[in-house]
Amino acid sequence: MPITFNREFEPKYGEVVELSPLIRRVVAKNPNPFTFTGTGVYLLGRGEVAVIDPGPTVDEHLDAIMAALDEGETITKILVTHTHTDHTAGVAKLVARTSAVTYGFGPHGPVPDRDPLEQVTFDEYFTPEEKQKIEKEWAEIPDELKREGPDQDFLPDVIVGDGDVIMVGAHVEGVDGTAGTGTVHVVHTPGHTSNHICFGLAEEKVLFTGDHVMGWATSVISPPDGDLFDYLASLRKLLDRDDLRYWPTHGPAIDEPQAYVRDFLEHRLGRETQIVDALSAGPSTIKDLVPTMYAETDKRLWRAAANSVYSHLLALHREGRAEPVEGEPSLVATWRLL
């Protein structure tokens, strides 16, 4: 499972960074184990600007987005990769400030009756010192950032699908005399969520990948909305594109993206092998599988990792290769090979 992650990314929160004549970025100060260094918000085009994933509701962050505009510019479009709150919580406030039109694939998909992060815990693996540190860090996080999860309130003004085109910018002169307009192609990439989309900027051959492909970590797949088969198909879909660079919402850019995507596919096959090998020794639970499979991963992410393991087990179940020992498939079931 050879993935070379790039975690060398230290943003200056609230400052606008000019990435290219058509792309600017502002990073929100909402770092945590799930968002890495925070939510990176991209501004596309000049004059009439489009914003990808406004991020959290923190007013200071929204002020920074507005301050990133040049004199006379306005935000007219908000493009949403998917409905997780670290991407969409600030949409309503930004719309109130700008009257921008929102674009997305659609509402969030089904959510489980019980929060999956509460069904499987790994508290016994944390030392008292680690628990104390985590509790202190949690207490210092603003209330509006304490929960990153499904946003069931967001509904786009304009529903877009695979292959649709969104024009950004206006016909004004930009940096280096470059026209300020861009052509954005919608790429539906379900898996992390069913409504996940990426946005390809044709003029620069770059893809804004949201949480589908990130440079600092792999994506969490959380059933029932997240689906492993969809995720793998969406990864393979990117191999048919000729993008030169990916800009994820979290972390640094990804160069040589096709090779990186192939590593992601190999990684998922490796995770499947780990599960099959473990179940070959006898029935097991997700709670028992995760500490071994993710021994090198931050333990604060193990509950999220349990969702990804569950997605693999559901895929094996659909293929007739694994099943719960008793009852229906679930995060807390004991699983065995067939």
Sequence and secondary structure as in RCSB ss.txt:
>XXXX:A:sequence
MPITFNREFEPKYGEVVELSPLIRRVVAKNPNPFTFTGTGVYLLGRGEVAVIDPGPTVDEHLDAIMAALDEGETI
TKILVTHTHTDHTAGVAKLVARTSAVTYGFGPHGPVPDRDPLEQVTFDEYFTPEEKQKIEKEWAEIPDELKREGP
DQDFLPDVIVGDGDVIMVGAHVEGVDGTAGTGTVHVVHTPGHTSNHICFGLAEEKVLFTGDHVMGWATSVISPPD
GDLFDYLASLRKLLDRDDLRYWPTHGPAIDEPQAYVRDFLEHRLGRETQIVDALSAGPSTIKDLVPTMYAETDKR
LWRAAANSVYSHLLALHREGRAEPVEGEPSLVATWRLL
>XXXX:A:secstr
            TT  EEEETTEEEEE S  BTTTBT  EEEEESSSEEEEE      HHHHHHHHHTS TT EE
EEEE S  BHHHHTTHHHHHHHH  EEEES S     SS HHHHS  GGGS HHHHHHHHHHHHTS GGGS   B
  S   SEE  TT EEEES SSB GGG BS EEEEEEE  SSSTT EEEEETTTTEEEEETTS SSS     TTT
  HHHHHHHHHHHHTS  SEEEESSSS EESHHHHHHHHHHHHHHHHHHHHHHHHTS EEHHHHHHHHTTTS GG
GHHHHHHHHHHHHHHHHHTTSEEESSSS  TT EEEE 
